[in-house]
């Protein structure tokens, strides 16, 4: 006895969901996010020091404030250039918060090391301990 897989009535409603368009939409969104995500990082372009590649542990979602130091010693808070006095004020406001953010310090690989030490001294002055020094991977 052979089994047939034909429908008995051709005018019967289809009760199955066609997932092909949903898969196409998911792949299209994936490609869009893969292309746009690297463009979202709007920071000062620096030549960061290199480190050996190693496995980075998964970080929980935390607030991060970026301090960048250019080759000529100019300090930036995010993308805004600031003086050392203005940076001192901003760090003072962060220190007053109940849970201060992580400070990501990015220094150009070719700058005088004293510029980084000056910024770190300001951070220490306000007793901010959550610091990340950014580097590029070799």
DSSP file (Angstrom, degrees, kcal/mol; ACC not computed):
  #  RESIDUE AA STRUCTURE BP1 BP2  ACC     N-H-->O    O-->H-N    N-H-->O    O-->H-N    TCO  KAPPA ALPHA  PHI   PSI    X-CA   Y-CA   Z-CA
    1    1 A X              0   0    0      0, 0.0     2,-0.3     0, 0.0     0, 0.0   0.000 360.0 360.0 360.0 118.2    0.0    0.0    0.0
    2    2 A X        -     0   0    0      1,-0.0     2,-0.4     0, 0.0     0, 0.0  -0.641 360.0-131.5 -92.2 145.9    1.6    3.3   -1.2
    3    3 A X        -     0   0    0     -2,-0.3     2,-0.4     2,-0.0    -1,-0.0  -0.801  16.0-153.0 -98.6 138.6    1.1    6.5    0.6
    4    4 A X        -     0   0    0     -2,-0.4     0, 0.0     2,-0.1     0, 0.0  -0.874   8.4-157.6-111.1 145.2    0.2    9.6   -1.4
    5    5 A X        +     0   0    0     -2,-0.4     2,-0.3     2,-0.1    -1,-0.0  -0.124  50.1 122.9-112.4  35.2    1.0   13.1   -0.3
    6    6 A X        -     0   0    0      1,-0.1     2,-0.2     2,-0.0    -2,-0.1  -0.665  64.5-111.1 -94.9 152.3   -1.6   15.0   -2.3
    7    7 A X        -     0   0    0     -2,-0.3     3,-0.1     1,-0.1    -1,-0.1  -0.541  15.5-140.4 -79.5 149.3   -4.2   17.3   -0.9
    8    8 A X  S    S+     0   0    0      1,-0.2     2,-0.4    -2,-0.2    -1,-0.1   0.881  88.9  30.1 -78.5 -37.5   -7.7   16.1   -1.1
    9    9 A X    >   -     0   0    0      1,-0.1     3,-0.8    -3,-0.0    -1,-0.2  -0.984  63.0-157.0-125.5 133.5   -9.1   19.5   -1.9
   10   10 A X  T 3  S+     0   0    0     -2,-0.4    -1,-0.1     1,-0.2    -2,-0.0   0.668  92.1  59.5 -81.2 -16.5   -7.3   22.2   -3.8
   11   11 A X  T 3  S+     0   0    0      2,-0.1    -1,-0.2     0, 0.0     2,-0.1   0.313  77.9 120.1 -93.3   7.8   -9.4   25.1   -2.4
   12   12 A X  S <  S-     0   0    0     -3,-0.8     2,-0.1     1,-0.1    -5,-0.0  -0.475  71.2-106.1 -74.8 143.7   -8.4   24.3    1.2
   13   13 A X        -     0   0    0     -2,-0.1     2,-0.5     1,-0.1    -1,-0.1  -0.404  30.2-117.1 -70.7 144.2   -6.6   27.1    3.2
   14   14 A X        -     0   0    0      1,-0.1    -1,-0.1    -2,-0.1     0, 0.0  -0.728  26.4-173.2 -84.6 123.9   -2.9   26.6    3.9
   15   15 A X        +     0   0    0     -2,-0.5     2,-0.3     2,-0.1    -1,-0.1   0.210  53.2  96.0-103.4  14.6   -2.3   26.4    7.6
   16   16 A X  S    S-     0   0    0      2,-0.0     2,-0.5     0, 0.0    -2,-0.1  -0.801  71.5-126.3-106.3 147.7    1.5   26.4    7.5
   17   17 A X        -     0   0    0     -2,-0.3     2,-0.8     2,-0.0    -2,-0.1  -0.796  16.9-136.0 -92.6 130.9    3.7   29.4    7.9
   18   18 A X        -     0   0    0     -2,-0.5     3,-0.3     1,-0.1     4,-0.3  -0.781  22.4-177.3 -86.3 110.0    6.2   30.1    5.2
   19   19 A X     >  +     0   0    0     -2,-0.8     4,-2.2     1,-0.2     5,-0.2   0.512  59.3  91.9 -88.9  -5.1    9.4   30.9    7.0
   20   20 A X  H  > S+     0   0    0      1,-0.2     4,-2.2     2,-0.2    -1,-0.2   0.921  87.3  47.2 -58.4 -47.2   11.5   31.6    3.9
   21   21 A X  H  > S+     0   0    0     -3,-0.3     4,-2.1     1,-0.2    -1,-0.2   0.859 111.0  53.4 -64.0 -31.4   10.8   35.4    3.9
   22   22 A X  H  > S+     0   0    0     -4,-0.3     4,-2.2     2,-0.2    -1,-0.2   0.889 108.8  48.2 -67.8 -38.9   11.5   35.6    7.6
   23   23 A X  H  X S+     0   0    0     -4,-2.2     4,-2.3     2,-0.2    -2,-0.2   0.903 110.7  51.6 -67.2 -40.8   14.9   33.9    7.1
   24   24 A X  H  X S+     0   0    0     -4,-2.2     4,-2.1    -5,-0.2    -2,-0.2   0.906 110.7  48.4 -60.8 -41.8   15.6   36.4    4.3
   25   25 A X  H  X S+     0   0    0     -4,-2.1     4,-2.5     2,-0.2    -2,-0.2   0.904 109.9  51.9 -65.0 -41.8   14.7   39.3    6.5
   26   26 A X  H  X S+     0   0    0     -4,-2.2     4,-2.2     1,-0.2    -2,-0.2   0.912 111.5  46.4 -62.6 -43.2   16.9   38.0    9.4
   27   27 A X  H  X S+     0   0    0     -4,-2.3     4,-2.3     2,-0.2    -1,-0.2   0.885 111.1  52.1 -67.2 -38.6   19.9   37.6    7.1
   28   28 A X  H  X S+     0   0    0     -4,-2.1     4,-2.2     2,-0.2    -2,-0.2   0.925 111.7  46.6 -63.4 -43.8   19.4   41.1    5.6
   29   29 A X  H  X S+     0   0    0     -4,-2.5     4,-2.6     2,-0.2     5,-0.2   0.894 110.3  53.6 -65.0 -39.3   19.2   42.6    9.1
   30   30 A X  H  X S+     0   0    0     -4,-2.2     4,-2.2     1,-0.2    -2,-0.2   0.926 110.0  47.0 -59.9 -45.6   22.4   40.7   10.1
   31   31 A X  H  X S+     0   0    0     -4,-2.3     4,-1.8     2,-0.2    -1,-0.2   0.908 111.3  51.6 -64.4 -42.1   24.3   42.1    7.1
   32   32 A X  H  X S+     0   0    0     -4,-2.2     4,-2.4     1,-0.2    -2,-0.2   0.931 112.3  45.6 -61.1 -45.9   23.1   45.6    7.8
   33   33 A X  H  X S+     0   0    0     -4,-2.6     4,-2.0     1,-0.2    -1,-0.2   0.855 109.9  54.8 -67.8 -33.9   24.2   45.4   11.5
   34   34 A X  H  X S+     0   0    0     -4,-2.2     4,-0.5    -5,-0.2    -1,-0.2   0.853 113.6  42.3 -66.0 -33.5   27.5   43.9   10.5
   35   35 A X  H  < S+     0   0    0     -4,-1.8     4,-0.4    -5,-0.2    -2,-0.2   0.890 119.3  41.3 -79.6 -40.8   28.2   46.8    8.2
   36   36 A X  H  X S+     0   0    0     -4,-2.4     4,-0.7    -5,-0.2     3,-0.5   0.761  97.6  73.8 -83.8 -24.4   27.0   49.6   10.4
   37   37 A X  H >< S+     0   0    0     -4,-2.0     3,-1.3     1,-0.2     4,-0.5   0.913  95.6  49.4 -60.3 -46.2   28.4   48.5   13.8
   38   38 A X  G >< S+     0   0    0     -4,-0.5     3,-0.7     1,-0.3    -1,-0.2   0.810 107.3  57.7 -63.1 -25.5   32.0   49.4   13.0
   39   39 A X  G 34 S+     0   0    0     -3,-0.5    -1,-0.3    -4,-0.4    -2,-0.2   0.661  91.8  71.1 -76.7 -14.9   30.9   52.8   11.8
   40   40 A X  G << S+     0   0    0     -3,-1.3     2,-1.1    -4,-0.7    -1,-0.2   0.731  72.4  93.2 -75.0 -21.8   29.3   53.6   15.2
   41   41 A X    <   +     0   0    0     -3,-0.7     2,-0.9    -4,-0.5    -1,-0.1  -0.608  55.2 180.0 -76.1 102.5   32.6   54.0   17.0
   42   42 A X        +     0   0    0     -2,-1.1     2,-0.3     3,-0.0    -1,-0.1  -0.786  24.4 134.2-108.2  88.8   33.2   57.7   16.8
   43   43 A X        -     0   0    0     -2,-0.9     2,-0.3    36,-0.1    36,-0.1  -0.774  64.7 -79.1-127.2 172.7   36.4   58.4   18.5
   44   44 A X        -     0   0    0     34,-0.4     2,-0.5    -2,-0.3    25,-0.1  -0.591  52.1-115.4 -71.8 127.7   39.5   60.3   17.8
   45   45 A X        +     0   0    0     -2,-0.3     2,-0.3     2,-0.0    -1,-0.1  -0.545  48.5 168.4 -71.1 120.1   41.7   58.4   15.3
   46   46 A X        -     0   0    0     -2,-0.5     2,-1.1    24,-0.1    24,-0.1  -0.903  45.5-119.4-129.6 156.8   45.0   57.5   17.1
   47   47 A X        -     0   0    0     -2,-0.3    62,-4.3    89,-0.0    63,-0.3  -0.805  44.8-157.9 -92.9  91.6   47.9   55.2   16.5
   48   48 A X  B     -A  108   0A   0     -2,-1.1    60,-0.1    60,-0.2    87,-0.1  -0.359  20.7-100.2 -75.1 150.2   47.4   53.1   19.6
   49   49 A X        -     0   0    0     58,-0.6    87,-3.5    85,-0.4     2,-0.3  -0.306  43.6-115.0 -62.3 155.1   50.3   51.0   21.2
   50   50 A X  E     -b  136   0B   0     85,-0.2     2,-0.3    87,-0.1    87,-0.2  -0.656  31.2-178.2 -97.3 149.2   50.3   47.3   20.3
   51   51 A X  E     -b  137   0B   0     85,-1.9    87,-2.6    -2,-0.3     2,-0.1  -0.947  37.4 -91.6-136.5 160.1   49.7   44.3   22.6
   52   52 A X        -     0   0    0     -2,-0.3     2,-0.2    85,-0.2    85,-0.0  -0.459  50.2-103.9 -69.8 144.1   49.8   40.6   21.9
   53   53 A X        +     0   0    0     -2,-0.1     2,-0.3    84,-0.0    -1,-0.1  -0.495  52.1 161.6 -72.2 135.1   46.4   39.2   21.1
   54   54 A X        -     0   0    0     -2,-0.2     2,-0.3    -3,-0.1    -3,-0.0  -0.952  47.2 -80.3-146.4 164.3   44.8   37.3   24.0
   55   55 A X        -     0   0    0     -2,-0.3     2,-0.5     1,-0.0    -2,-0.0  -0.528  42.1-148.4 -70.9 127.1   41.3   36.2   24.9
   56   56 A X        -     0   0    0     -2,-0.3     3,-0.1     1,-0.0     2,-0.0  -0.828  17.2-123.3 -95.2 132.6   39.3   39.0   26.4
   57   57 A X        -     0   0    0     -2,-0.5     2,-0.2     1,-0.1    -1,-0.0  -0.355  37.1 -90.7 -69.6 154.5   36.7   37.9   29.0
   58   58 A X        -     0   0    0     -2,-0.0     2,-0.4     1,-0.0    -1,-0.1  -0.496  43.6-146.7 -67.9 131.6   33.1   38.9   28.4
   59   59 A X        -     0   0    0     -2,-0.2     3,-0.1    -3,-0.1    -1,-0.0  -0.827  10.7-124.5-102.2 138.3   32.4   42.3   30.0
   60   60 A X        -     0   0    0     -2,-0.4     2,-0.6     1,-0.1    -1,-0.0  -0.346  48.1 -79.6 -69.3 162.8   29.0   43.1   31.4
   61   61 A X        +     0   0    0     -2,-0.0     2,-0.3     2,-0.0    -1,-0.1  -0.530  67.3 163.2 -68.0 113.8   27.3   46.2   30.1
   62   62 A X        -     0   0    0     -2,-0.6     2,-0.3    -3,-0.1    39,-0.1  -0.938  43.1-103.0-130.9 154.4   29.0   49.1   31.8
   63   63 A X        -     0   0    0     -2,-0.3    39,-2.7    37,-0.1     2,-0.4  -0.601  39.0-165.9 -76.5 135.9   29.1   52.8   31.1
   64   64 A X  E     -c  102   0C   0     -2,-0.3     2,-0.4    37,-0.2    39,-0.2  -0.989  11.7-162.7-127.7 131.4   32.4   53.9   29.6
   65   65 A X  E     -c  103   0C   0     37,-2.8    39,-3.1    -2,-0.4     2,-0.5  -0.952  18.7-141.8-109.7 133.1   33.8   57.4   29.2
   66   66 A X  E     -c  104   0C   0     -2,-0.4    12,-2.9    37,-0.2     2,-0.5  -0.830  15.7-173.0-103.3 127.5   36.6   57.8   26.7
   67   67 A X  E     -cD 105  77C   0     37,-3.0    39,-3.1    -2,-0.5     2,-0.4  -0.981  13.0-169.0-114.8 118.6   39.6   60.2   27.2
   68   68 A X  E     -cD 106  76C   0      8,-2.1     8,-2.9    -2,-0.5     2,-0.5  -0.869  10.6-160.3-111.4 142.2   41.9   60.4   24.2
   69   69 A X  E     -cD 107  75C   0     37,-2.8    39,-2.0    -2,-0.4     6,-0.2  -0.973  16.1-147.7-123.2 116.3   45.3   62.0   24.1
   70   70 A X    >   -     0   0    0      4,-2.8     3,-1.9    -2,-0.5   -24,-0.1  -0.200  31.7 -96.3 -78.6 172.0   46.6   63.0   20.6
   71   71 A X  T 3  S+     0   0    0      1,-0.3    41,-0.3     2,-0.1    -1,-0.1   0.821 124.9  51.2 -57.0 -35.6   50.2   63.0   19.4
   72   72 A X  T 3  S-     0   0    0     39,-0.1    -1,-0.3     2,-0.1    -2,-0.0   0.423 123.8-101.8 -85.9   2.3   50.5   66.7   20.1
   73   73 A X  S <  S+     0   0    0     -3,-1.9     2,-0.2     1,-0.3    -2,-0.1   0.403  70.4 149.7  95.3  -1.9   49.2   66.3   23.7
   74   74 A X        -     0   0    0     -5,-0.1    -4,-2.8     1,-0.0     2,-0.4  -0.493  37.6-143.3 -68.3 129.9   45.7   67.6   23.1
   75   75 A X  E     -DE  69  82C   0      7,-0.6     7,-2.7    -2,-0.2     2,-0.4  -0.780  14.4-164.9 -98.7 138.4   43.2   65.9   25.4
   76   76 A X  E     -DE  68  81C   0     -8,-2.9    -8,-2.1    -2,-0.4     2,-0.7  -0.971  16.8-151.5-124.0 137.7   39.7   64.9   24.2
   77   77 A X  E >  S-DE  67  80C   0      3,-3.1     3,-1.9    -2,-0.4     2,-0.7  -0.924  83.1 -43.5-102.3 103.6   36.6   63.9   26.3
   78   78 A X  T 3  S-     0   0    0    -12,-2.9   -34,-0.4    -2,-0.7   -10,-0.1  -0.660 125.8 -29.2  69.0-113.5   34.8   61.7   23.9
   79   79 A X  T 3  S+     0   0    0     -2,-0.7     2,-0.5   -36,-0.1    -1,-0.3   0.374 119.4  99.3-111.6   1.2   35.2   63.8   20.7
   80   80 A X  E <  S-E   77   0C   0     -3,-1.9    -3,-3.1     1,-0.0     2,-0.2  -0.787  73.2-128.4 -94.7 123.6   35.3   67.2   22.4
   81   81 A X  E     -E   76   0C   0     -2,-0.5     2,-0.3    -5,-0.3    -5,-0.3  -0.501  35.0-178.0 -68.1 136.2   38.7   68.8   23.0
   82   82 A X  E     -E   75   0C   0     -7,-2.7    -7,-0.6    -2,-0.2     2,-0.1  -0.944  24.4-123.7-134.4 154.2   39.2   69.8   26.6
   83   83 A X     >  -     0   0    0     -2,-0.3     4,-2.4    -9,-0.1     5,-0.2  -0.421  36.8-105.1 -85.2 170.6   41.9   71.6   28.7
   84   84 A X  H  > S+     0   0    0      2,-0.2     4,-2.1     1,-0.2     5,-0.1   0.860 122.8  53.1 -66.6 -33.8   43.3   70.0   31.7
   85   85 A X  H  > S+     0   0    0      2,-0.2     4,-1.8     1,-0.2    -1,-0.2   0.916 110.5  46.4 -66.1 -42.8   41.3   72.3   33.9
   86   86 A X  H  > S+     0   0    0      2,-0.2     4,-2.4     1,-0.2    -2,-0.2   0.895 111.3  52.3 -65.8 -39.7   38.1   71.3   32.2
   87   87 A X  H  X S+     0   0    0     -4,-2.4     4,-2.6     1,-0.2     5,-0.2   0.889 106.5  54.4 -61.7 -39.4   39.0   67.6   32.4
   88   88 A X  H  X S+     0   0    0     -4,-2.1     4,-1.8     1,-0.2    -1,-0.2   0.905 108.9  48.2 -60.5 -42.7   39.6   68.2   36.2
   89   89 A X  H  X S+     0   0    0     -4,-1.8     4,-2.0     2,-0.2    -2,-0.2   0.923 111.9  49.0 -62.5 -45.3   36.0   69.6   36.5
   90   90 A X  H  X S+     0   0    0     -4,-2.4     4,-2.0     1,-0.2    -2,-0.2   0.899 111.4  48.7 -64.6 -40.9   34.5   66.7   34.5
   91   91 A X  H  X S+     0   0    0     -4,-2.6     4,-2.3     1,-0.2    -1,-0.2   0.856 107.9  55.7 -67.2 -33.9   36.4   64.1   36.6
   92   92 A X  H  X S+     0   0    0     -4,-1.8     4,-1.1    -5,-0.2    -2,-0.2   0.907 107.7  48.7 -63.3 -41.7   35.2   65.8   39.8
   93   93 A X  H  X S+     0   0    0     -4,-2.0     4,-0.5     1,-0.2     3,-0.2   0.890 111.8  49.7 -64.9 -38.8   31.5   65.5   38.6
   94   94 A X  H >< S+     0   0    0     -4,-2.0     3,-1.2     1,-0.2    -2,-0.2   0.893 106.4  55.3 -66.4 -38.6   32.1   61.8   37.8
   95   95 A X  H 3< S+     0   0    0     -4,-2.3    -1,-0.2     1,-0.3    -2,-0.2   0.779 101.5  59.1 -65.9 -25.6   33.7   61.2   41.2
   96   96 A X  H 3< S+     0   0    0     -4,-1.1    -1,-0.3    -3,-0.2    -2,-0.2   0.663  86.7  98.6 -77.3 -15.6   30.5   62.6   42.9
   97   97 A X  S << S-     0   0    0     -3,-1.2     3,-0.4    -4,-0.5    -3,-0.0  -0.359  80.5-125.6 -72.8 153.1   28.3   60.0   41.2
   98   98 A X  S    S+     0   0    0      1,-0.3     2,-0.4    -2,-0.1    -1,-0.1   0.909 104.9  21.3 -64.5 -43.0   27.3   56.9   43.2
   99   99 A X  S    S-     0   0    0     -5,-0.0    -1,-0.3    -3,-0.0    -3,-0.1  -0.817  84.9-155.9-128.9  92.3   28.6   54.5   40.5
  100  100 A X        -     0   0    0     -3,-0.4   -37,-0.1    -2,-0.4    -5,-0.1  -0.296  21.6-112.1 -67.7 152.3   31.2   56.2   38.3
  101  101 A X        -     0   0    0      1,-0.1     2,-0.3   -39,-0.1    29,-0.2  -0.195  35.5 -87.5 -76.5 172.1   31.8   54.9   34.8
  102  102 A X  E     -c   64   0C   0    -39,-2.7   -37,-2.8    27,-0.1     2,-0.7  -0.659  39.2-137.9 -76.5 134.2   34.9   53.1   33.5
  103  103 A X  E     -cf  65 131C   0     27,-3.0    29,-3.0    -2,-0.3     2,-0.7  -0.872  12.8-159.7 -97.8 116.0   37.4   55.6   32.1
  104  104 A X  E     -cf  66 132C   0    -39,-3.1   -37,-3.0    -2,-0.7     2,-0.6  -0.859   7.4-161.0 -96.9 111.9   38.9   54.4   28.9
  105  105 A X  E     -cf  67 133C   0     27,-3.3    29,-2.1    -2,-0.7     2,-0.5  -0.849   7.5-173.4-100.8 120.0   42.2   56.2   28.3
  106  106 A X  E     -c   68   0C   0    -39,-3.1   -37,-2.8    -2,-0.6     2,-0.4  -0.954   5.1-179.8-115.2 116.7   43.5   56.1   24.8
  107  107 A X  E     -c   69   0C   0     -2,-0.5   -58,-0.6    27,-0.5   -37,-0.2  -0.952  32.5-110.7-119.3 138.5   46.9   57.6   24.1
  108  108 A X  B >   -A   48   0A   0    -39,-2.0     3,-1.3    -2,-0.4   -60,-0.2  -0.330  26.8-125.4 -60.5 144.9   48.7   57.8   20.7
  109  109 A X  T 3  S+     0   0    0    -62,-4.3    -1,-0.1     1,-0.2   -61,-0.1   0.727 106.5  52.1 -67.4 -21.6   51.7   55.5   20.6
  110  110 A X  T 3  S+     0   0    0    -63,-0.3    -1,-0.2     2,-0.1     2,-0.1   0.348  85.7 108.7 -99.4   6.2   54.0   58.3   19.6
  111  111 A X  S <  S-     0   0    0     -3,-1.3     2,-0.3   -42,-0.1   -40,-0.1  -0.391  81.7 -91.9 -83.3 162.4   53.2   60.8   22.4
  112  112 A X    >>  -     0   0    0    -41,-0.3     3,-1.7     1,-0.1     4,-0.6  -0.547  34.4-131.0 -66.8 131.6   55.4   61.8   25.3
  113  113 A X  H 3> S+     0   0    0     -2,-0.3     4,-1.9     1,-0.3     3,-0.5   0.744 100.6  74.1 -60.5 -24.4   54.5   59.4   28.2
  114  114 A X  H 3> S+     0   0    0      1,-0.2     4,-2.4     2,-0.2    -1,-0.3   0.818  87.9  60.6 -61.5 -31.4   54.2   62.4   30.5
  115  115 A X  H <> S+     0   0    0     -3,-1.7     4,-1.7     2,-0.2    -1,-0.2   0.901 106.5  45.8 -63.1 -40.5   50.9   63.4   28.9
  116  116 A X  H  X S+     0   0    0     -4,-0.6     4,-2.6    -3,-0.5    -2,-0.2   0.903 111.8  51.8 -68.1 -40.7   49.4   60.0   29.9
  117  117 A X  H  X S+     0   0    0     -4,-1.9     4,-2.5     1,-0.2    -2,-0.2   0.888 106.6  54.4 -63.5 -39.2   50.8   60.3   33.4
  118  118 A X  H  X S+     0   0    0     -4,-2.4     4,-1.6     2,-0.2    -1,-0.2   0.916 111.0  45.0 -60.6 -43.0   49.3   63.8   33.8
  119  119 A X  H  X S+     0   0    0     -4,-1.7     4,-2.0     1,-0.2    -2,-0.2   0.915 112.8  50.7 -67.4 -42.7   45.8   62.5   32.9
  120  120 A X  H  X S+     0   0    0     -4,-2.6     4,-2.7     1,-0.2    -2,-0.2   0.861 106.5  55.7 -63.5 -35.3   46.3   59.5   35.2
  121  121 A X  H  X S+     0   0    0     -4,-2.5     4,-2.2     2,-0.2    -1,-0.2   0.900 107.3  49.5 -63.1 -40.0   47.3   61.9   38.1
  122  122 A X  H  X S+     0   0    0     -4,-1.6     4,-1.2     2,-0.2    -2,-0.2   0.912 111.3  49.2 -63.4 -41.4   44.0   63.8   37.6
  123  123 A X  H  <>S+     0   0    0     -4,-2.0     5,-2.0     1,-0.2     3,-0.4   0.920 112.4  47.6 -64.2 -43.7   42.1   60.5   37.7
  124  124 A X  H ><5S+     0   0    0     -4,-2.7     3,-1.7     1,-0.2    -1,-0.2   0.866 104.1  61.7 -64.5 -36.3   43.9   59.4   40.9
  125  125 A X  H 3<5S+     0   0    0     -4,-2.2    -1,-0.2     1,-0.3    -2,-0.2   0.848 107.7  43.7 -58.4 -34.9   43.3   62.8   42.5
  126  126 A X  T 3<5S-     0   0    0     -4,-1.2    -1,-0.3    -3,-0.4    -2,-0.2   0.321 113.4-120.1 -94.6   7.3   39.5   62.2   42.2
  127  127 A X  T < 5 +     0   0    0     -3,-1.7     2,-0.6     1,-0.2    -3,-0.2   0.839  55.1 158.5  58.1  37.6   39.9   58.6   43.5
  128  128 A X      < +     0   0    0     -5,-2.0    -1,-0.2     1,-0.1    -2,-0.1  -0.836  12.7 175.0 -90.2 123.4   38.4   57.0   40.3
  129  129 A X        +     0   0    0     -2,-0.6     2,-1.3    -3,-0.1    -1,-0.1   0.558  49.8  91.5-110.6 -10.7   39.6   53.4   40.1
  130  130 A X        +     0   0    0    -29,-0.2   -27,-3.0     2,-0.0     2,-0.4  -0.708  57.6 156.0 -91.8  93.5   37.8   51.9   37.1
  131  131 A X  E     -f  103   0C   0     -2,-1.3     2,-0.4   -29,-0.2   -27,-0.2  -0.930  26.7-169.2-124.6 140.9   40.4   52.6   34.4
  132  132 A X  E     -f  104   0C   0    -29,-3.0   -27,-3.3    -2,-0.4     2,-0.7  -0.996  10.7-153.7-128.7 126.3   41.0   51.0   31.0
  133  133 A X  E     -f  105   0C   0     -2,-0.4     2,-0.2   -29,-0.2   -27,-0.2  -0.891  22.6-139.6 -99.2 115.4   44.1   51.7   29.0
  134  134 A X        +     0   0    0    -29,-2.1   -27,-0.5    -2,-0.7   -85,-0.4  -0.493  26.8 170.3 -80.4 142.1   43.3   51.0   25.3
  135  135 A X        -     0   0    0     -2,-0.2     2,-0.3   -87,-0.1   -85,-0.2  -0.915  31.9-113.6-138.1 165.2   45.8   49.3   23.0
  136  136 A X  E     -b   50   0B   0    -87,-3.5   -85,-1.9    -2,-0.3     2,-0.4  -0.737  34.0-113.6 -97.7 152.9   45.6   47.9   19.5
  137  137 A X  E      b   51   0B   0     -2,-0.3   -85,-0.2   -87,-0.2   -87,-0.1  -0.715 360.0 360.0 -89.7 134.9   46.1   44.2   18.8
  138  138 A X              0   0    0    -87,-2.6    -1,-0.1    -2,-0.4   -86,-0.1   0.478 360.0 360.0 -70.3 360.0   49.2   43.1   16.9
